[in-house]
Amino acid sequence: MIKRSIRVLRKTATVAAAVAAVVVGAVGFGLGGVQAAEPIKIGTFLAVTGPASFLGDPELKTLEMYVEQVNAAGGVLGRPLELVSYDAQHDAKKAVTFVKRLVEQDKVDLIVGGSTTGTTMAVIKLVEEAGVPFISLAGAGVIVDPVKKWVFKTPHTDRVAVDKIFQDMKARGLTKVGLFAGSGGFDKSCHKNALELAPGKGMTIVADESHGKGDTDMTAQLTKIKNAPGVQTLLYCGFGAPTSIVAKNYKQLGMTIPHYQTHGSASMKFIQGADGAAEGVRLPAAALLVVDQLADSHPQKQVAGAYKTAYESRYNDSISTFGGHAYDGLFIAVEAIKRAGSADKEKVRAEIEKTNNFGEAIGSCSSRDGRLFRGLAAQGNRLKPTFCFLPHCGGGSRRGVRPGSGFRVAMDRPERGARGLVHPHPNLPPSRGKASCPSGDCPGLRPRPGGGAAVDPVTLRRLPLPRRRGNKFCRGGPCRAR
């Protein structure tokens, strides 16, 4: 078990405290840091080591780096942030133990953590009963669907990813899918959503295979998919080392059908682990991974570029969307505390829920105008934009994908009637039913009058925005219980 606690800037905390002791009446700020005030405690439990360390390691590094930066700039409401972290190692039992400790012993004000769906789901009952705001960094939609009062998440959901992958497949004339999934919480949720969404998207699952935890060879399952009658494309639902193993086995078998994976593969470690076999794999992910290739006018260019520079210069390592999820979670919390005027849990929870058009988002399915969710493909030793998506994001942080979206969608589930774009952010020009991308930002797009471009294959029908009345949602008729 590893516990880390950062109360103020590591290098200046002792000096600042000494100065406070000598200079009578010195309170507030000094030496670039925060002193004297009671800290605001942010708890986190992450997979820093173990099989999911590719998630937890950049998440913890990001949180540590920006907690230090916030404290160096004066803290939040005149109080330093204290990050209390535990290494849950992708173990649900350890996650439960550590969250109990964060709540009962460490007395944290809120939690930003949970690298995986499995560890996140294991602690939801605890945080709900304790009444502690919890921003998860994991991907599955089940985390926020059905709605939980105290639970939020930053990454776009697996359902969103599958929906957009199916859109791209359909646009390329690929409708016969070989589905392959791992055994983790995210993997199973992704697999379930693929089966549910396929009929409504005109897709047919012609092969359905899975692998167990710790498997290091998937050639048997991939051979079955390769030999499935009529199979046109492969979709793998999973994260971590298996993503690279699937890519390598795919290449070893001489498979040539288009290969798709999810945002569970959205890091350079996937490409590096595949050892050349990731070439051409397509996946949806945040624009952070290709920030250097974004147009200068892109709304996330500056902040994402600053994050990339800061992270890579400090840690001498490549960025990932997972660190971006942690960045988003931390600053959504910080801004909520500022608006609440205190660290009062109920007030902070309410402000997190109100978060919209979050201007600092760099790692998640969110931006000021909704253009952050990208289709990427592995080319050589890097990821490059290849297809452009508008996200199914919730304008409210609980009902949809995450706080801060430039768009609102009635529901994630197309079979219940919500199939596309509802209300665009006012800064986005009307798209007349077409998904829009900034001009020159997405390849293969036709320019349209008024700026931007339209993606011909992706037609989204507009829906009226649901009205909320208490705990009920209404859409052009009587309110129904939610």
C-alpha positions in Angstrom: 0.0 0.0 0.0 1.3 3.4 -0.9 0.0 6.7 0.5 1.1 10.0 -0.7 0.1 13.3 0.8 1.0 16.7 -0.7 -0.1 19.5 1.5 1.7 22.4 -0.3 4.5 22.8 -2.7 7.1 20.1 -1.7 10.1 22.3 -2.1 8.7 25.4 -0.4 6.4 24.1 2.3 9.0 23.9 5.0 10.5 27.3 4.2 7.1 28.9 4.1 6.1 27.5 7.4 9.3 28.7 9.0 8.8 32.2 7.7 5.2 32.1 9.1 6.6 31.2 12.5 9.1 34.1 12.6 7.0 36.8 11.0 4.2 37.4 13.6 0.8 37.8 11.9 2.0 36.5 8.6 -0.9 34.8 7.0 -2.2 34.0 3.5 0.5 33.7 0.9 4.3 33.8 0.8 7.2 32.5 -1.1 4.9 31.6 -4.0 2.9 29.1 -1.9 0.1 28.9 0.6 0.4 28.9 4.4 -1.6 29.1 7.7 -5.0 28.1 6.3 -6.7 24.7 6.8 -6.1 22.7 3.6 -8.8 21.5 1.3 -8.3 17.8 1.1 -8.7 16.0 -2.3 -8.5 12.2 -2.1 -7.6 9.9 -4.9 -7.1 6.2 -5.4 -5.5 5.2 -8.6 -3.8 2.2 -10.4 -0.4 3.7 -10.1 1.3 0.2 -10.2 0.0 -3.1 -11.6 -1.7 -4.0 -14.9 -3.5 -0.7 -15.2 -0.6 1.5 -14.3 -0.7 3.1 -17.8 -3.8 4.7 -16.5 -3.0 5.6 -12.9 0.6 6.6 -13.4 -0.1 9.6 -15.7 -3.2 10.4 -13.6 -1.3 10.7 -10.4 1.6 12.6 -12.0 -0.9 15.1 -13.4 -2.7 15.6 -10.1 0.6 16.1 -8.2 1.9 18.6 -10.8 -1.2 20.7 -10.8 -1.9 20.6 -7.1 1.6 22.1 -6.7 0.9 24.7 -9.3 -2.4 25.7 -7.7 -0.8 26.0 -4.3 2.1 28.1 -5.8 -0.5 30.5 -7.2 -2.2 31.0 -3.9 -4.4 27.9 -3.5 -8.2 27.9 -3.6 -10.1 30.5 -1.6 -6.9 31.2 0.3 -6.5 27.6 1.3 -3.9 25.1 0.1 -4.9 21.9 -1.6 -3.8 18.7 0.0 -3.7 15.6 -2.2 -4.1 12.3 -0.3 -3.4 9.4 -2.7 -3.4 5.6 -2.5 -2.3 3.0 -5.0 -5.2 0.7 -5.5 -3.4 -1.3 -8.2 -6.5 -2.1 -10.2 -7.9 -4.0 -7.2 -11.5 -3.5 -6.2 -11.0 -4.7 -2.6 -8.1 -2.3 -2.2 -10.1 0.5 -3.7 -12.9 -0.1 -1.1 -10.3 -0.1 1.7 -8.7 3.1 0.6 -11.9 5.0 0.0 -13.1 4.1 3.5 -9.8 5.5 4.8 -10.1 8.6 2.7 -13.6 9.2 4.0 -13.4 8.1 7.6 -9.7 8.8 8.6 -8.3 11.3 6.1 -11.6 13.3 6.1 -11.3 14.4 2.5 -13.5 17.0 1.0 -13.9 15.3 -2.3 -12.4 12.5 -4.4 -11.0 12.7 -7.9 -9.9 9.2 -8.9 -10.8 5.7 -9.8 -8.6 4.7 -12.8 -10.8 1.8 -13.9 -14.5 1.0 -14.1 -14.1 -2.0 -11.7 -12.6 0.0 -8.9 -14.9 2.9 -9.5 -18.1 0.8 -9.3 -16.8 -0.9 -6.1 -16.7 2.3 -4.2 -19.9 4.1 -5.4 -22.0 2.8 -2.6 -19.5 4.1 -0.1 -19.3 7.6 -1.5 -23.1 7.8 -1.9 -23.7 6.8 1.7 -20.9 9.2 2.9 -22.1 12.1 0.8 -18.7 12.9 -0.7 -18.4 14.3 -4.2 -16.6 11.8 -6.4 -15.3 12.5 -9.9 -14.3 9.2 -11.5 -11.6 9.0 -14.2 -12.9 5.7 -15.6 -14.7 5.1 -18.9 -17.9 3.0 -18.7 -21.3 4.6 -18.9 -22.6 2.5 -16.1 -20.8 4.8 -13.7 -23.3 7.6 -14.3 -26.2 5.7 -15.8 -28.4 5.4 -13.8 -27.7 8.7 -12.2 -26.0 8.8 -8.8 -26.3 11.9 -6.7 -22.6 12.2 -5.7 -20.9 10.5 -8.7 -19.5 12.2 -11.8 -17.0 11.2 -14.5 -14.7 13.0 -16.9 -14.0 10.6 -19.9 -16.6 10.0 -22.6 -18.4 6.7 -22.1 -17.8 3.4 -23.8 -21.3 3.8 -25.3 -20.3 7.0 -26.9 -17.2 5.5 -28.3 -19.0 2.5 -29.7 -21.7 4.7 -31.2 -19.1 6.8 -33.0 -17.1 3.8 -34.2 -20.2 2.3 -35.7 -20.9 5.6 -37.4 -17.4 5.5 -39.0 -17.8 1.9 -40.0 -21.1 2.5 -41.6 -19.7 5.5 -43.5 -17.0 3.2 -44.9 -19.5 0.5 -45.9 -18.6 -1.9 -43.1 -21.6 -3.5 -41.5 -20.4 -7.1 -40.6 -18.5 -6.8 -37.3 -16.3 -9.3 -35.5 -16.6 -8.3 -31.8 -13.8 -9.1 -29.3 -13.7 -8.1 -25.7 -11.7 -8.6 -22.5 -12.9 -9.5 -19.0 -12.6 -6.2 -17.2 -15.5 -3.9 -16.2 -14.9 -1.4 -19.0 -14.4 -4.3 -21.5 -17.7 -6.0 -20.5 -19.6 -2.7 -20.6 -18.2 -1.8 -24.0 -19.1 -5.3 -25.3 -22.7 -5.0 -23.9 -23.1 -1.6 -25.5 -21.8 -2.9 -28.9 -24.4 -5.6 -28.8 -27.2 -3.2 -27.9 -26.3 -0.5 -30.4 -25.5 -2.7 -33.4 -29.1 -3.3 -34.6 -30.1 0.3 -34.5 -26.9 1.3 -36.4 -27.5 -1.2 -39.1 -24.6 -3.3 -37.9 -24.5 -7.1 -37.6 -22.3 -8.9 -35.1 -21.1 -12.0 -37.1 -18.5 -13.1 -34.5 -18.4 -12.6 -30.7 -15.3 -13.6 -28.8 -13.7 -12.8 -25.4 -10.5 -13.4 -23.5 -9.6 -13.8 -19.9 -7.7 -11.7 -17.4 -4.0 -12.0 -17.9 -4.2 -13.8 -21.3 -1.1 -13.1 -23.4 -2.1 -14.7 -26.7 -5.4 -14.1 -28.5 -4.7 -15.8 -31.8 -7.4 -18.5 -31.2 -10.1 -15.9 -30.8 -8.9 -13.8 -33.6 -8.7 -16.8 -35.9 -12.4 -17.5 -35.3 -13.2 -13.9 -36.1 -11.0 -14.0 -39.2 -12.8 -17.1 -40.5 -16.3 -15.8 -39.6 -18.5 -15.7 -42.8 -18.8 -12.2 -44.2 -16.8 -10.4 -41.5 -15.7 -7.0 -42.7 -14.2 -5.3 -39.6 -12.9 -6.0 -36.1 -13.8 -4.1 -32.9 -11.8 -4.7 -29.8 -13.2 -3.6 -26.4 -10.5 -3.4 -23.8 -7.6 -1.5 -22.3 -4.0 -1.9 -21.1 -1.6 -4.6 -22.3 -4.2 -6.7 -24.1 -4.8 -3.8 -26.6 -1.2 -4.2 -27.9 -1.4 -8.0 -27.8 -4.5 -8.0 -30.0 -2.8 -5.7 -32.5 0.3 -8.0 -32.6 -1.7 -11.2 -33.0 -3.9 -9.5 -35.7 -0.8 -8.8 -37.7 0.7 -12.2 -37.1 -2.4 -13.8 -38.5 -2.2 -11.7 -41.6 -5.6 -10.1 -41.0 -6.5 -7.3 -43.3 -10.0 -6.2 -42.3 -10.2 -2.8 -40.7 -9.2 -2.9 -37.1 -11.0 -0.6 -34.5 -10.3 -0.1 -30.8 -11.7 2.3 -28.2 -10.3 5.1 -26.1 -9.0 2.4 -23.8 -6.0 2.4 -26.3 -5.6 6.1 -26.4 -1.9 6.5 -25.4 1.5 6.1 -27.1 2.1 3.1 -24.8 -0.5 1.2 -27.0 1.6 1.9 -30.1 4.9 1.2 -28.4 3.6 -2.1 -26.9 2.3 -3.2 -30.3 5.8 -3.0 -31.8 4.8 -1.8 -35.2 1.5 -3.8 -35.3 -0.7 -0.8 -34.5 -0.4 0.7 -37.9 -3.9 1.7 -39.2 -5.8 0.9 -36.0 -8.6 3.4 -35.7 -10.0 4.7 -32.4 -12.0 7.6 -30.9 -10.1 9.7 -28.4 -9.7 13.3 -27.1 -7.9 15.8 -29.3 -5.2 16.1 -26.6 -3.2 13.3 -28.2 -2.9 15.2 -31.5 -2.6 18.7 -30.1 0.4 19.5 -32.3 -1.7 18.7 -35.3 -4.6 20.9 -34.4 -5.2 24.3 -36.1 -4.0 27.3 -34.1 -7.6 28.5 -33.9 -8.8 25.3 -32.2 -10.2 26.2 -28.8 -8.2 23.5 -27.0 -4.9 24.2 -28.8 -3.4 26.6 -26.1 -4.4 24.8 -23.0 -3.7 21.3 -24.3 -0.4 22.5 -25.6 0.5 24.0 -22.3 -0.3 20.7 -20.5 1.7 18.7 -23.0 4.8 21.0 -22.5 4.5 21.0 -18.7 4.0 17.2 -18.4 6.6 16.1 -20.9 9.3 18.5 -19.6 8.7 17.5 -16.0 8.4 13.7 -16.4 10.2 13.1 -19.7 7.3 10.9 -20.8 4.6 11.2 -23.5 1.2 12.5 -22.6 -2.0 10.4 -22.7 -5.7 11.1 -22.5 -5.7 9.5 -19.1 -3.6 12.3 -17.6 -6.0 14.7 -19.3 -8.9 13.1 -17.6 -7.2 13.8 -14.2 -6.5 17.4 -15.2 -10.2 17.9 -16.1 -11.3 16.2 -12.9 -9.1 18.3 -10.7 -10.0 21.7 -12.3 -13.7 20.9 -12.4 -13.4 20.3 -8.7 -11.4 23.5 -8.1 -13.8 25.7 -10.1 -16.7 24.1 -8.2 -15.1 24.9 -4.9 -14.5 28.5 -6.0 -18.2 29.0 -7.1 -19.4 27.3 -3.9 -17.4 29.7 -1.8 -16.3 26.9 0.5 -15.5 23.1 0.6 -18.9 22.3 1.9 -19.7 18.9 0.3 -23.3 19.6 -0.7 -22.5 23.0 -2.2 -19.5 21.6 -4.1 -21.6 18.7 -5.4 -24.2 21.1 -6.6 -21.6 23.3 -8.4 -20.0 20.3 -10.0 -23.4 19.3 -11.4 -23.9 22.8 -12.8 -20.6 22.7 -14.6 -21.1 23.5 -18.3 -18.9 24.8 -21.2 -15.8 24.0 -19.1 -13.2 26.0 -20.9 -10.2 24.2 -19.6 -11.1 20.7 -20.6 -8.2 18.9 -22.4 -8.6 15.2 -21.8 -12.3 14.5 -22.0 -15.3 14.5 -24.3 -15.9 18.2 -23.9 -15.0 21.6 -25.2 -16.5 25.0 -25.7 -17.9 24.0 -29.0 -18.0 20.2 -28.8 -15.1 19.5 -31.2 -12.8 17.7 -28.9 -13.8 14.1 -29.6 -11.6 12.9 -32.5 -11.2 9.8 -34.7 -7.6 8.8 -34.7 -5.5 6.2 -36.5 -2.1 4.9 -35.7 0.4 5.9 -38.4 4.0 5.0 -37.9 4.9 5.9 -34.3 2.2 8.4 -33.7 -1.6 9.0 -33.8 -3.1 11.2 -36.5 -6.7 12.5 -37.0 -8.5 10.5 -39.6 -12.2 11.0 -39.0 -14.2 13.6 -37.1 -16.9 13.1 -34.6 -19.2 15.3 -32.6 -19.7 13.8 -29.1 -22.9 12.6 -27.5 -22.1 14.7 -24.4 -24.4 15.7 -21.6 -24.6 19.4 -20.9 -25.1 18.4 -17.2 -22.4 16.4 -15.6 -24.7 13.5 -14.4 -27.1 12.7 -17.2 -24.7 12.8 -20.0 -21.1 11.9 -20.5 -19.4 14.4 -18.3 -19.5 18.0 -17.1 -18.6 20.8 -19.5 -19.9 19.7 -22.8 -20.6 22.1 -25.6 -23.6 19.9 -26.5 -26.5 18.3 -24.8 -28.0 15.0 -25.7 -31.3 13.7 -24.4 -29.9 10.3 -23.7 -26.9 8.1 -24.6 -29.2 5.4 -25.8 -30.4 5.7 -29.5 -33.0 2.9 -29.1 -34.8 5.2 -26.6 -35.1 7.9 -29.2 -32.0 10.2 -28.7 -29.9 9.7 -31.8 -27.9 12.8 -32.1 -27.1 16.4 -31.6 -29.6 18.4 -29.5 -28.4 21.9 -28.6 -25.1 23.1 -30.0 -23.1 25.6 -28.0 -24.0 29.1 -29.2 -20.5 29.7 -30.6 -20.8 26.8 -33.1 -22.4 27.8 -36.4 -25.6 26.0 -37.3 -24.7 22.7 -39.0 -28.1 22.0 -40.7 -28.2 18.5 -39.4 -24.6 17.7 -40.3 -21.7 17.0 -37.9 -19.4 20.0 -38.0 -15.6 20.3 -37.7 -13.4 23.4 -37.8 -12.2 24.1 -41.3 -9.0 22.4 -42.1 -9.1 20.5 -38.8 -10.5 17.3 -40.1 -9.4 15.6 -43.3 -11.9 14.5 -45.9 -14.5 17.2 -45.2 -16.3 19.5 -47.7 -16.2 23.2 -46.8 -19.6 24.8 -46.1 -20.7 28.5 -46.1 -20.1 30.3 -42.9 -17.0 28.4 -41.9 -16.4 24.9 -40.7 -17.1 21.8 -42.7 -19.8 19.1 -42.9 -19.2 15.4 -42.7 -21.5 13.9 -45.3 -21.9 10.4 -43.9 -22.9 11.5 -40.4 -26.4 13.0 -40.2 -27.7 13.8 -36.8 -31.3 14.7 -36.2 -32.1 17.4 -33.7 -34.2 16.7 -30.7 -35.8 19.1 -28.2 -33.8 19.6 -25.1 -35.4 17.8 -22.1 -36.8 20.1 -19.4 -36.1 19.2 -15.8 -38.7 19.6 -13.1 -37.3 18.4 -9.7 -36.3 14.8 -10.2 -38.3 14.5 -13.4 -37.4 15.0 -17.0 -39.9 16.3 -19.6 -39.8 16.5 -23.4 -42.7 18.2 -25.0 -45.2 16.5 -22.8 -46.1 15.5 -19.2 -43.1 15.0 -16.9 -42.1 11.5 -16.2 -40.2 10.2 -13.2 -36.6 9.7 -13.8 
